[in-house]
Amino acid sequence: MCDQDHFEDDRLEFEGRGQVTRRQFGAVVAAGVAMMLPAVVNAVAVTEAEVTIKTPDGTCDAYFVHPATGTAPAVLLWPDIFGLRPAKRAMGKRLAESGYSVLVVNPFYREMKAPTAEKGAATPIPSLVPMMQKLNEQTHMTDAKAFIAWLDQQPSVAKNRKIGTQGYCMGGPIAFRTAAAVPERVGAVASFHGGGLVINAPNSPHLQASKTKASFLVEIADNDDKRAPTDKDVLKQTFADAKLPAQIEVFTGSAHGWCPPDSQVYNEPAAEQAWKNLLALYGKALA
């Protein structure tokens, strides 16, 4: 999942292919990631705010953005190990401009307020791993319940439509467990280069998610698939047995972490295809 050697190997591999360079990555960070995401066609006007949410373990700082008028289906977005930062706010805003009420949380609020990664996606992974390791099945579940309860109190959230949740890297299994924590509300789950979706344990995220009523989108990085080549097959069989709609695919040529625009292995064409798949999932499952 998230480790420094993993990301450095990915960067070197994709530099070798000519798909990303250190200079390009530096330019992305310098220019501001909000400017790097393609514009939303027919974007709606949105309202955005920094918010705080009470949970059983404290107070979480988060970013909430939604259409300026009317109500819209809610989406709970779980960041990767680099946490709540400008790139994730930009991704949340883009989704809101597409017609959703989006909450992007700081998963490490028990430790500190965002930013939790001093240099964003360029922060050395080892310095962040201890925070990630303090999160577990219980924190995933209690946080999911608290955040969805908060969303359902917001006037901009459509109460008669299901909620979506999506996660990146470590956020993938959290999104799966969100569906298990609040199965009556969550109608769609998306994981992008999620790590630890399939583990050898009775509480594996894929087993918990299979007991929900949601539709699933699982986008797997090429090199993650090579490291764990049977995971996709386990996921496909599990969701087929549960009779749950699931799109599970490997993104050939894309490295772990290809979706966030501040990633060192950001792959815009592949990220845009994943984005289209996400909108298709939400357009159907949250209608």
Secondary structure as the mmCIF struct_conf table of DSSP 4:
data_model
#
loop_
_struct_conf.conf_type_id
_struct_conf.id
_struct_conf.beg_label_comp_id
_struct_conf.beg_label_asym_id
_struct_conf.beg_label_seq_id
_struct_conf.end_label_comp_id
_struct_conf.end_label_asym_id
_struct_conf.end_label_seq_id
HELX_RH_AL_P HELX_RH_AL_P1 GLN A 4 GLY A 16
TURN_TY1_P TURN_TY1_P1 ARG A 17 GLY A 18
BEND BEND1 GLN A 19 GLN A 19
HELX_RH_AL_P HELX_RH_AL_P2 ARG A 22 ALA A 31
HELX_RH_3T_P HELX_RH_3T_P1 VAL A 33 MET A 35
TURN_TY1_P TURN_TY1_P2 MET A 36 MET A 36
BEND BEND2 LEU A 37 LEU A 37
HELX_LH_PP_P HELX_LH_PP_P1 PRO A 38 VAL A 40
TURN_TY1_P TURN_TY1_P3 VAL A 41 ASN A 42
HELX_LH_PP_P HELX_LH_PP_P2 ALA A 43 ALA A 45
STRN STRN1 VAL A 46 THR A 55
TURN_TY1_P TURN_TY1_P4 PRO A 56 ASP A 57
STRN STRN2 GLY A 58 PRO A 67
BEND BEND3 ALA A 68 GLY A 70
STRN STRN3 ALA A 72 ALA A 72
STRN STRN4 ALA A 74 TRP A 78
TURN_TY1_P TURN_TY1_P5 ILE A 81 PHE A 82
BEND BEND4 LEU A 84 ARG A 85
HELX_RH_AL_P HELX_RH_AL_P3 PRO A 86 GLU A 97
TURN_TY1_P TURN_TY1_P6 SER A 98 GLY A 99
STRN STRN5 SER A 101 VAL A 105
TURN_TY1_P TURN_TY1_P7 PRO A 107 GLU A 111
HELX_LH_PP_P HELX_LH_PP_P3 LYS A 113 LYS A 113
BEND BEND5 ALA A 114 ALA A 114
HELX_LH_PP_P HELX_LH_PP_P4 PRO A 115 PRO A 115
BEND BEND6 ALA A 117 ALA A 117
TURN_TY1_P TURN_TY1_P8 GLU A 118 LYS A 119
HELX_RH_3T_P HELX_RH_3T_P2 GLY A 120 ALA A 122
BEND BEND7 THR A 123 THR A 123
HELX_RH_3T_P HELX_RH_3T_P3 ILE A 125 SER A 127
TURN_TY1_P TURN_TY1_P9 LEU A 128 LEU A 128
HELX_RH_AL_P HELX_RH_AL_P4 VAL A 129 GLN A 133
TURN_TY1_P TURN_TY1_P10 LYS A 134 LYS A 134
HELX_RH_AL_P HELX_RH_AL_P5 GLU A 137 LEU A 151
TURN_TY1_P TURN_TY1_P11 ASP A 152 GLN A 153
TURN_TY1_P TURN_TY1_P12 PRO A 155 SER A 156
STRN STRN6 VAL A 157 VAL A 157
TURN_TY1_P TURN_TY1_P13 LYS A 159 ASN A 160
BEND BEND8 ARG A 161 ARG A 161
STRN STRN7 ILE A 163 TYR A 168
TURN_TY1_P TURN_TY1_P14 CYS A 169 MET A 170
HELX_RH_AL_P HELX_RH_AL_P6 GLY A 171 ALA A 181
BEND BEND9 VAL A 182 VAL A 182
TURN_TY1_P TURN_TY1_P15 PRO A 183 ARG A 185
STRN STRN8 VAL A 186 PHE A 192
BEND BEND10 HIS A 193 HIS A 193
BEND BEND11 GLY A 195 VAL A 198
BEND BEND12 ASN A 200 ALA A 201
TURN_TY1_P TURN_TY1_P16 PRO A 202 ASN A 203
HELX_RH_AL_P HELX_RH_AL_P7 PRO A 205 ALA A 209
TURN_TY1_P TURN_TY1_P17 SER A 210 LYS A 211
BEND BEND13 THR A 212 THR A 212
STRN STRN9 SER A 215 ALA A 221
HELX_RH_AL_P HELX_RH_AL_P8 ASP A 222 ARG A 227
BEND BEND14 ALA A 228 ALA A 228
TURN_TY1_P TURN_TY1_P18 PRO A 229 THR A 230
HELX_RH_AL_P HELX_RH_AL_P9 ASP A 231 ASP A 241
TURN_TY1_P TURN_TY1_P19 ALA A 242 LYS A 243
STRN STRN10 ALA A 246 PHE A 251
TURN_TY1_P TURN_TY1_P20 THR A 252 GLY A 253
TURN_TY1_P TURN_TY1_P21 HIS A 256 GLY A 257
BEND BEND15 CYS A 259 PRO A 260
TURN_TY1_P TURN_TY1_P22 PRO A 261 ASP A 262
BEND BEND16 SER A 263 SER A 263
TURN_TY1_P TURN_TY1_P23 GLN A 264 VAL A 265
HELX_RH_AL_P HELX_RH_AL_P10 GLU A 268 ALA A 285
TURN_TY1_P TURN_TY1_P24 LEU A 286 LEU A 286
#
